[in-house]
Amino acid sequence: MRKSYDKDFKLMLMKLLESGQKVSKLSEEYNVNAQTIYRWEKEYKNKNRPAFTGNGNAALTPEQQEIARLKKELKDAQMERDILKKAVGIFSKTDRKSTI
């Protein structure tokens, strides 16, 4: 089973890193894999997304939520358009056959 660490613990380790502590020392002292600490550090330093929001799902800003909603709407509209194009093509072929 994977260990899970709360946001406060991760932030504490990031502050220790910023103060000059070495990843290897923190890894040994707090029994956390060094690669995990490096991953947390990368997430922590990423200014585009909030760090350590939990459950692997970053909290989205209202603008990001609106963009995600609009992207979903666009995808749905494109799918409906494609279905209608196919239907028109099918009915067009059927109409030509019946007029011959």
Kinemage of the C-alpha trace (Angstrom):
@kinemage 1
@onewidth
@group {chain A} dominant
@subgroup {mainchain}
@vectorlist {calphas} color= white
{ca met a 1} P 0.000 0.000 0.000
{ca arg a 2} L 1.244 3.465 -0.893
{ca lys a 3} L 1.968 5.921 1.838
{ca ser a 4} L 0.090 9.177 1.664
{ca tyr a 5} L 1.355 12.415 3.075
{ca asp a 6} L -0.712 15.455 3.913
{ca lys a 7} L -0.181 18.878 2.413
{ca asp a 8} L 1.360 20.304 5.597
{ca phe a 9} L 4.016 17.573 5.676
{ca lys a 10} L 4.926 18.175 2.029
{ca leu a 11} L 5.082 21.934 2.561
{ca met a 12} L 7.289 21.445 5.610
{ca leu a 13} L 9.733 19.384 3.531
{ca met a 14} L 9.722 22.040 0.802
{ca lys a 15} L 10.565 24.726 3.366
{ca leu a 16} L 13.416 22.562 4.638
{ca leu a 17} L 14.682 22.173 1.067
{ca glu a 18} L 14.530 25.942 0.581
{ca ser a 19} L 16.529 26.423 3.772
{ca gly a 20} L 19.371 24.378 2.291
{ca gln a 21} L 18.666 20.854 3.523
{ca lys a 22} L 19.709 18.089 1.123
{ca val a 23} L 17.142 15.735 -0.402
{ca ser a 24} L 19.161 12.705 0.691
{ca lys a 25} L 19.153 13.871 4.313
{ca leu a 26} L 15.408 14.626 4.282
{ca ser a 27} L 14.701 11.300 2.618
{ca glu a 28} L 16.564 9.413 5.304
{ca glu a 29} L 15.310 11.498 8.217
{ca tyr a 30} L 11.621 11.436 7.263
{ca asn a 31} L 11.595 8.019 5.568
{ca val a 32} L 10.396 9.381 2.222
{ca asn a 33} L 11.779 8.193 -1.102
{ca ala a 34} L 14.152 10.780 -2.613
{ca gln a 35} L 12.380 10.569 -6.003
{ca thr a 36} L 9.125 11.420 -4.257
{ca ile a 37} L 10.710 14.512 -2.721
{ca tyr a 38} L 12.048 15.572 -6.127
{ca arg a 39} L 8.548 15.134 -7.615
{ca trp a 40} L 7.038 17.218 -4.801
{ca glu a 41} L 9.672 19.879 -5.363
{ca lys a 42} L 8.829 20.052 -9.065
{ca glu a 43} L 5.114 20.353 -8.261
{ca tyr a 44} L 5.835 22.946 -5.582
{ca lys a 45} L 7.898 25.094 -7.942
{ca asn a 46} L 5.354 24.925 -10.774
{ca lys a 47} L 3.792 28.394 -10.689
{ca asn a 48} L 1.024 27.462 -13.161
{ca arg a 49} L -0.788 25.134 -10.766
{ca pro a 50} L -1.389 25.086 -7.036
{ca ala a 51} L 0.735 22.483 -5.247
{ca phe a 52} L -0.489 19.540 -3.193
{ca thr a 53} L -4.229 19.847 -3.762
{ca gly a 54} L -4.862 16.189 -2.922
{ca asn a 55} L -6.039 13.049 -4.725
{ca gly a 56} L -3.976 13.871 -7.786
{ca asn a 57} L -6.513 16.473 -8.914
{ca ala a 58} L -5.260 19.988 -8.975
{ca ala a 59} L -7.752 22.594 -7.858
{ca leu a 60} L -8.730 24.636 -10.869
{ca thr a 61} L -9.121 28.358 -10.869
{ca pro a 62} L -12.514 29.673 -12.007
{ca glu a 63} L -10.953 30.549 -15.382
{ca gln a 64} L -9.565 27.021 -15.771
{ca gln a 65} L -12.960 25.562 -14.835
{ca glu a 66} L -14.631 27.739 -17.492
{ca ile a 67} L -12.068 26.662 -20.103
{ca ala a 68} L -12.617 22.994 -19.221
{ca arg a 69} L -16.406 23.441 -19.472
{ca leu a 70} L -16.096 25.199 -22.835
{ca lys a 71} L -13.758 22.505 -24.166
{ca lys a 72} L -16.300 19.851 -23.190
{ca glu a 73} L -19.108 21.805 -24.873
{ca leu a 74} L -17.000 22.178 -28.022
{ca lys a 75} L -16.218 18.460 -28.088
{ca asp a 76} L -19.923 17.629 -27.694
{ca ala a 77} L -20.895 20.077 -30.464
{ca gln a 78} L -18.251 18.620 -32.793
{ca met a 79} L -19.515 15.102 -32.115
{ca glu a 80} L -23.112 16.177 -32.851
{ca arg a 81} L -21.953 17.873 -36.071
{ca asp a 82} L -20.131 14.723 -37.201
{ca ile a 83} L -23.205 12.590 -36.498
{ca leu a 84} L -25.408 14.997 -38.469
{ca lys a 85} L -22.949 14.991 -41.388
{ca lys a 86} L -23.082 11.198 -41.510
{ca ala a 87} L -26.867 11.214 -41.310
{ca val a 88} L -27.132 13.729 -44.161
{ca gly a 89} L -24.783 11.567 -46.224
{ca ile a 90} L -26.831 8.445 -45.545
{ca phe a 91} L -30.166 10.106 -46.319
{ca ser a 92} L -28.752 11.755 -49.451
{ca lys a 93} L -27.745 8.372 -50.852
{ca thr a 94} L -31.173 6.914 -50.015
{ca asp a 95} L -33.002 9.822 -51.696
{ca arg a 96} L -31.024 9.419 -54.946
{ca lys a 97} L -31.806 5.710 -55.128
{ca ser a 98} L -35.533 6.237 -54.678
{ca thr a 99} L -35.748 8.886 -57.444
{ca ile a 100} L -34.196 6.616 -60.083
